[in-house]
Amino acid sequence: MGCENSTDNLDMEVFLDSIEESTIMFGGNEEYPRPIGGMINLYEKLEEELKVPPRLSEKGKVFIQFSLDTLGNITETTIIHGLSEAADREALRALSVIDVQFIPAKIDGRPVEVKMVLPVTFDPENQNKE
């Protein structure tokens, strides 16, 4: 996965939808969700837990979509772009066991549910094998 020391290299993509399935446009009175401890902390914890599946030979990414409730808890997770069955399972497993809570998204100061996408990089040459 290769954790970087700068948030410039963290390519977290955020796709936000309201409970009613309409798009939330963040502006002056809205706040994006963010992990407590920051993105670097999230990626460091993920890197510690993540194991490269034995048969994976090429670098690649798994994109996990997850929902955040109004308390900042990760609720639903799904793969929206996979790498291999084993890598997809490992990415979901690692995200489910790390202890990361988010500061929830807010609109007009009120917490709202959102969906986010987290890219998880597998690099067989630079990571621990299963």
mmCIF file of the C-alpha atoms, coordinates in Angstrom:
data_MODEL
# 
_entry.id   MODEL 
# 
loop_
_atom_site.group_PDB 
_atom_site.id 
_atom_site.type_symbol 
_atom_site.label_atom_id 
_atom_site.label_alt_id 
_atom_site.label_comp_id 
_atom_site.label_asym_id 
_atom_site.label_entity_id 
_atom_site.label_seq_id 
_atom_site.pdbx_PDB_ins_code 
_atom_site.Cartn_x 
_atom_site.Cartn_y 
_atom_site.Cartn_z 
_atom_site.occupancy 
_atom_site.B_iso_or_equiv 
_atom_site.pdbx_formal_charge 
_atom_site.auth_seq_id 
_atom_site.auth_comp_id 
_atom_site.auth_asym_id 
_atom_site.auth_atom_id 
_atom_site.pdbx_PDB_model_num 
ATOM 1   C CA . MET A 1 1   ? 0.000   0.000   0.000  1.00 0.00 ? 1   MET A CA 1 
ATOM 2   C CA . GLY A 1 2   ? 2.888   2.387   0.643  1.00 0.00 ? 2   GLY A CA 1 
ATOM 3   C CA . CYS A 1 3   ? 1.866   5.062   3.139  1.00 0.00 ? 3   CYS A CA 1 
ATOM 4   C CA . GLU A 1 4   ? 3.124   8.534   2.270  1.00 0.00 ? 4   GLU A CA 1 
ATOM 5   C CA . ASN A 1 5   ? 4.099   11.298  4.695  1.00 0.00 ? 5   ASN A CA 1 
ATOM 6   C CA . SER A 1 6   ? 2.141   13.946  2.827  1.00 0.00 ? 6   SER A CA 1 
ATOM 7   C CA . THR A 1 7   ? -1.596  14.243  2.374  1.00 0.00 ? 7   THR A CA 1 
ATOM 8   C CA . ASP A 1 8   ? -0.858  15.418  -1.190 1.00 0.00 ? 8   ASP A CA 1 
ATOM 9   C CA . ASN A 1 9   ? -0.335  11.779  -2.170 1.00 0.00 ? 9   ASN A CA 1 
ATOM 10  C CA . LEU A 1 10  ? -3.495  10.415  -0.538 1.00 0.00 ? 10  LEU A CA 1 
ATOM 11  C CA . ASP A 1 11  ? -5.972  9.941   -3.332 1.00 0.00 ? 11  ASP A CA 1 
ATOM 12  C CA . MET A 1 12  ? -9.142  9.491   -1.287 1.00 0.00 ? 12  MET A CA 1 
ATOM 13  C CA . GLU A 1 13  ? -12.085 10.180  -3.492 1.00 0.00 ? 13  GLU A CA 1 
ATOM 14  C CA . VAL A 1 14  ? -15.270 11.333  -1.866 1.00 0.00 ? 14  VAL A CA 1 
ATOM 15  C CA . PHE A 1 15  ? -18.662 10.675  -3.362 1.00 0.00 ? 15  PHE A CA 1 
ATOM 16  C CA . LEU A 1 16  ? -21.386 11.997  -1.160 1.00 0.00 ? 16  LEU A CA 1 
ATOM 17  C CA . ASP A 1 17  ? -25.078 11.190  -1.303 1.00 0.00 ? 17  ASP A CA 1 
ATOM 18  C CA . SER A 1 18  ? -27.802 12.215  1.059  1.00 0.00 ? 18  SER A CA 1 
ATOM 19  C CA . ILE A 1 19  ? -30.197 9.786   2.673  1.00 0.00 ? 19  ILE A CA 1 
ATOM 20  C CA . GLU A 1 20  ? -32.710 10.680  -0.051 1.00 0.00 ? 20  GLU A CA 1 
ATOM 21  C CA . GLU A 1 21  ? -30.150 9.643   -2.734 1.00 0.00 ? 21  GLU A CA 1 
ATOM 22  C CA . SER A 1 22  ? -29.744 13.202  -4.071 1.00 0.00 ? 22  SER A CA 1 
ATOM 23  C CA . THR A 1 23  ? -26.262 14.619  -4.424 1.00 0.00 ? 23  THR A CA 1 
ATOM 24  C CA . ILE A 1 24  ? -24.946 16.783  -1.607 1.00 0.00 ? 24  ILE A CA 1 
ATOM 25  C CA . MET A 1 25  ? -23.014 19.775  -2.865 1.00 0.00 ? 25  MET A CA 1 
ATOM 26  C CA . PHE A 1 26  ? -20.574 20.930  -0.196 1.00 0.00 ? 26  PHE A CA 1 
ATOM 27  C CA . GLY A 1 27  ? -20.265 24.683  0.099  1.00 0.00 ? 27  GLY A CA 1 
ATOM 28  C CA . GLY A 1 28  ? -20.058 27.333  2.790  1.00 0.00 ? 28  GLY A CA 1 
ATOM 29  C CA . ASN A 1 29  ? -22.269 25.709  5.450  1.00 0.00 ? 29  ASN A CA 1 
ATOM 30  C CA . GLU A 1 30  ? -21.176 22.101  4.878  1.00 0.00 ? 30  GLU A CA 1 
ATOM 31  C CA . GLU A 1 31  ? -18.301 20.029  6.190  1.00 0.00 ? 31  GLU A CA 1 
ATOM 32  C CA . TYR A 1 32  ? -16.700 16.957  4.614  1.00 0.00 ? 32  TYR A CA 1 
ATOM 33  C CA . PRO A 1 33  ? -16.334 13.852  6.775  1.00 0.00 ? 33  PRO A CA 1 
ATOM 34  C CA . ARG A 1 34  ? -12.804 13.119  7.946  1.00 0.00 ? 34  ARG A CA 1 
ATOM 35  C CA . PRO A 1 35  ? -11.195 10.311  9.895  1.00 0.00 ? 35  PRO A CA 1 
ATOM 36  C CA . ILE A 1 36  ? -10.304 11.085  13.495 1.00 0.00 ? 36  ILE A CA 1 
ATOM 37  C CA . GLY A 1 37  ? -6.505  11.265  13.477 1.00 0.00 ? 37  GLY A CA 1 
ATOM 38  C CA . GLY A 1 38  ? -6.447  12.223  9.785  1.00 0.00 ? 38  GLY A CA 1 
ATOM 39  C CA . MET A 1 39  ? -6.015  10.400  6.486  1.00 0.00 ? 39  MET A CA 1 
ATOM 40  C CA . ILE A 1 40  ? -2.407  9.489   7.189  1.00 0.00 ? 40  ILE A CA 1 
ATOM 41  C CA . ASN A 1 41  ? -3.510  7.694   10.366 1.00 0.00 ? 41  ASN A CA 1 
ATOM 42  C CA . LEU A 1 42  ? -6.204  5.796   8.443  1.00 0.00 ? 42  LEU A CA 1 
ATOM 43  C CA . TYR A 1 43  ? -3.728  4.667   5.773  1.00 0.00 ? 43  TYR A CA 1 
ATOM 44  C CA . GLU A 1 44  ? -1.079  3.726   8.375  1.00 0.00 ? 44  GLU A CA 1 
ATOM 45  C CA . LYS A 1 45  ? -3.564  1.509   10.230 1.00 0.00 ? 45  LYS A CA 1 
ATOM 46  C CA . LEU A 1 46  ? -4.747  -0.013  6.965  1.00 0.00 ? 46  LEU A CA 1 
ATOM 47  C CA . GLU A 1 47  ? -1.157  -0.694  5.866  1.00 0.00 ? 47  GLU A CA 1 
ATOM 48  C CA . GLU A 1 48  ? -0.359  -2.422  9.182  1.00 0.00 ? 48  GLU A CA 1 
ATOM 49  C CA . GLU A 1 49  ? -3.338  -4.754  8.779  1.00 0.00 ? 49  GLU A CA 1 
ATOM 50  C CA . LEU A 1 50  ? -3.270  -5.353  5.000  1.00 0.00 ? 50  LEU A CA 1 
ATOM 51  C CA . LYS A 1 51  ? -1.647  -8.540  3.665  1.00 0.00 ? 51  LYS A CA 1 
ATOM 52  C CA . VAL A 1 52  ? -0.957  -9.134  -0.016 1.00 0.00 ? 52  VAL A CA 1 
ATOM 53  C CA . PRO A 1 53  ? -2.665  -12.329 -1.215 1.00 0.00 ? 53  PRO A CA 1 
ATOM 54  C CA . PRO A 1 54  ? -0.050  -14.997 -2.127 1.00 0.00 ? 54  PRO A CA 1 
ATOM 55  C CA . ARG A 1 55  ? -0.950  -15.235 -5.815 1.00 0.00 ? 55  ARG A CA 1 
ATOM 56  C CA . LEU A 1 56  ? -1.090  -11.494 -6.438 1.00 0.00 ? 56  LEU A CA 1 
ATOM 57  C CA . SER A 1 57  ? 1.890   -10.558 -8.581 1.00 0.00 ? 57  SER A CA 1 
ATOM 58  C CA . GLU A 1 58  ? 1.094   -7.084  -9.928 1.00 0.00 ? 58  GLU A CA 1 
ATOM 59  C CA . LYS A 1 59  ? 0.480   -3.760  -8.214 1.00 0.00 ? 59  LYS A CA 1 
ATOM 60  C CA . GLY A 1 60  ? -3.118  -2.570  -8.310 1.00 0.00 ? 60  GLY A CA 1 
ATOM 61  C CA . LYS A 1 61  ? -5.979  -0.919  -6.451 1.00 0.00 ? 61  LYS A CA 1 
ATOM 62  C CA . VAL A 1 62  ? -9.245  -2.017  -4.920 1.00 0.00 ? 62  VAL A CA 1 
ATOM 63  C CA . PHE A 1 63  ? -11.878 0.706   -4.537 1.00 0.00 ? 63  PHE A CA 1 
ATOM 64  C CA . ILE A 1 64  ? -14.144 0.278   -1.510 1.00 0.00 ? 64  ILE A CA 1 
ATOM 65  C CA . GLN A 1 65  ? -17.322 2.292   -1.210 1.00 0.00 ? 65  GLN A CA 1 
ATOM 66  C CA . PHE A 1 66  ? -18.580 2.671   2.333  1.00 0.00 ? 66  PHE A CA 1 
ATOM 67  C CA . SER A 1 67  ? -21.353 4.516   4.112  1.00 0.00 ? 67  SER A CA 1 
ATOM 68  C CA . LEU A 1 68  ? -20.870 6.706   7.147  1.00 0.00 ? 68  LEU A CA 1 
ATOM 69  C CA . ASP A 1 69  ? -23.755 7.196   9.551  1.00 0.00 ? 69  ASP A CA 1 
ATOM 70  C CA . THR A 1 70  ? -24.466 10.442  11.388 1.00 0.00 ? 70  THR A CA 1 
ATOM 71  C CA . LEU A 1 71  ? -22.133 9.364   14.212 1.00 0.00 ? 71  LEU A CA 1 
ATOM 72  C CA . GLY A 1 72  ? -19.171 8.769   11.856 1.00 0.00 ? 72  GLY A CA 1 
ATOM 73  C CA . ASN A 1 73  ? -19.330 4.960   11.940 1.00 0.00 ? 73  ASN A CA 1 
ATOM 74  C CA . ILE A 1 74  ? -18.596 2.910   8.822  1.00 0.00 ? 74  ILE A CA 1 
ATOM 75  C CA . THR A 1 75  ? -21.766 0.957   8.096  1.00 0.00 ? 75  THR A CA 1 
ATOM 76  C CA . GLU A 1 76  ? -22.029 -0.612  4.641  1.00 0.00 ? 76  GLU A CA 1 
ATOM 77  C CA . THR A 1 77  ? -19.010 -1.594  2.543  1.00 0.00 ? 77  THR A CA 1 
ATOM 78  C CA . THR A 1 78  ? -18.856 -2.822  -1.033 1.00 0.00 ? 78  THR A CA 1 
ATOM 79  C CA . ILE A 1 79  ? -16.236 -3.180  -3.759 1.00 0.00 ? 79  ILE A CA 1 
ATOM 80  C CA . ILE A 1 80  ? -16.944 -0.852  -6.660 1.00 0.00 ? 80  ILE A CA 1 
ATOM 81  C CA . HIS A 1 81  ? -13.779 -1.711  -8.607 1.00 0.00 ? 81  HIS A CA 1 
ATOM 82  C CA . GLY A 1 82  ? -11.871 -4.845  -7.727 1.00 0.00 ? 82  GLY A CA 1 
ATOM 83  C CA . LEU A 1 83  ? -8.451  -6.264  -8.429 1.00 0.00 ? 83  LEU A CA 1 
ATOM 84  C CA . SER A 1 84  ? -8.927  -9.981  -7.753 1.00 0.00 ? 84  SER A CA 1 
ATOM 85  C CA . GLU A 1 85  ? -11.282 -11.973 -5.545 1.00 0.00 ? 85  GLU A CA 1 
ATOM 86  C CA . ALA A 1 86  ? -8.563  -12.488 -2.914 1.00 0.00 ? 86  ALA A CA 1 
ATOM 87  C CA . ALA A 1 87  ? -7.428  -8.835  -2.946 1.00 0.00 ? 87  ALA A CA 1 
ATOM 88  C CA . ASP A 1 88  ? -11.030 -7.614  -2.751 1.00 0.00 ? 88  ASP A CA 1 
ATOM 89  C CA . ARG A 1 89  ? -11.724 -9.835  0.279  1.00 0.00 ? 89  ARG A CA 1 
ATOM 90  C CA . GLU A 1 90  ? -8.492  -8.733  1.966  1.00 0.00 ? 90  GLU A CA 1 
ATOM 91  C CA . ALA A 1 91  ? -9.222  -5.024  1.448  1.00 0.00 ? 91  ALA A CA 1 
ATOM 92  C CA . LEU A 1 92  ? -12.705 -5.427  2.974  1.00 0.00 ? 92  LEU A CA 1 
ATOM 93  C CA . ARG A 1 93  ? -11.305 -7.486  5.851  1.00 0.00 ? 93  ARG A CA 1 
ATOM 94  C CA . ALA A 1 94  ? -8.563  -4.981  6.662  1.00 0.00 ? 94  ALA A CA 1 
ATOM 95  C CA . LEU A 1 95  ? -10.971 -2.022  6.619  1.00 0.00 ? 95  LEU A CA 1 
ATOM 96  C CA . SER A 1 96  ? -13.405 -3.896  8.873  1.00 0.00 ? 96  SER A CA 1 
ATOM 97  C CA . VAL A 1 97  ? -10.827 -4.617  11.606 1.00 0.00 ? 97  VAL A CA 1 
ATOM 98  C CA . ILE A 1 98  ? -8.964  -1.308  11.860 1.00 0.00 ? 98  ILE A CA 1 
ATOM 99  C CA . ASP A 1 99  ? -10.216 1.043   14.545 1.00 0.00 ? 99  ASP A CA 1 
ATOM 100 C CA . VAL A 1 100 ? -11.066 4.179   12.573 1.00 0.00 ? 100 VAL A CA 1 
ATOM 101 C CA . GLN A 1 101 ? -13.931 6.514   13.340 1.00 0.00 ? 101 GLN A CA 1 
ATOM 102 C CA . PHE A 1 102 ? -14.884 9.537   11.275 1.00 0.00 ? 102 PHE A CA 1 
ATOM 103 C CA . ILE A 1 103 ? -16.015 13.009  12.185 1.00 0.00 ? 103 ILE A CA 1 
ATOM 104 C CA . PRO A 1 104 ? -19.338 12.966  10.323 1.00 0.00 ? 104 PRO A CA 1 
ATOM 105 C CA . ALA A 1 105 ? -20.239 15.166  7.385  1.00 0.00 ? 105 ALA A CA 1 
ATOM 106 C CA . LYS A 1 106 ? -22.445 18.107  8.302  1.00 0.00 ? 106 LYS A CA 1 
ATOM 107 C CA . ILE A 1 107 ? -24.845 20.379  6.525  1.00 0.00 ? 107 ILE A CA 1 
ATOM 108 C CA . ASP A 1 108 ? -25.835 23.527  8.395  1.00 0.00 ? 108 ASP A CA 1 
ATOM 109 C CA . GLY A 1 109 ? -24.196 22.031  11.490 1.00 0.00 ? 109 GLY A CA 1 
ATOM 110 C CA . ARG A 1 110 ? -26.353 18.871  11.347 1.00 0.00 ? 110 ARG A CA 1 
ATOM 111 C CA . PRO A 1 111 ? -24.636 15.483  10.838 1.00 0.00 ? 111 PRO A CA 1 
ATOM 112 C CA . VAL A 1 112 ? -25.705 13.655  7.661  1.00 0.00 ? 112 VAL A CA 1 
ATOM 113 C CA . GLU A 1 113 ? -25.146 10.184  6.241  1.00 0.00 ? 113 GLU A CA 1 
ATOM 114 C CA . VAL A 1 114 ? -22.738 10.007  3.296  1.00 0.00 ? 114 VAL A CA 1 
ATOM 115 C CA . LYS A 1 115 ? -20.963 7.532   1.051  1.00 0.00 ? 115 LYS A CA 1 
ATOM 116 C CA . MET A 1 116 ? -17.228 7.623   0.405  1.00 0.00 ? 116 MET A CA 1 
ATOM 117 C CA . VAL A 1 117 ? -14.784 5.723   -1.788 1.00 0.00 ? 117 VAL A CA 1 
ATOM 118 C CA . LEU A 1 118 ? -11.419 4.576   -0.467 1.00 0.00 ? 118 LEU A CA 1 
ATOM 119 C CA . PRO A 1 119 ? -8.721  3.301   -2.846 1.00 0.00 ? 119 PRO A CA 1 
ATOM 120 C CA . VAL A 1 120 ? -6.596  0.537   -1.320 1.00 0.00 ? 120 VAL A CA 1 
ATOM 121 C CA . THR A 1 121 ? -3.301  -0.142  -3.097 1.00 0.00 ? 121 THR A CA 1 
ATOM 122 C CA . PHE A 1 122 ? -1.704  -3.584  -3.191 1.00 0.00 ? 122 PHE A CA 1 
ATOM 123 C CA . ASP A 1 123 ? 1.985   -3.674  -4.038 1.00 0.00 ? 123 ASP A CA 1 
ATOM 124 C CA . PRO A 1 124 ? 3.416   -7.239  -3.859 1.00 0.00 ? 124 PRO A CA 1 
ATOM 125 C CA . GLU A 1 125 ? 6.995   -5.961  -4.036 1.00 0.00 ? 125 GLU A CA 1 
ATOM 126 C CA . ASN A 1 126 ? 6.695   -3.641  -1.029 1.00 0.00 ? 126 ASN A CA 1 
ATOM 127 C CA . GLN A 1 127 ? 4.119   -5.218  1.294  1.00 0.00 ? 127 GLN A CA 1 
ATOM 128 C CA . ASN A 1 128 ? 3.782   -8.155  3.640  1.00 0.00 ? 128 ASN A CA 1 
ATOM 129 C CA . LYS A 1 129 ? 2.519   -11.364 2.079  1.00 0.00 ? 129 LYS A CA 1 
ATOM 130 C CA . GLU A 1 130 ? -0.274  -13.390 3.640  1.00 0.00 ? 130 GLU A CA 1 
# 
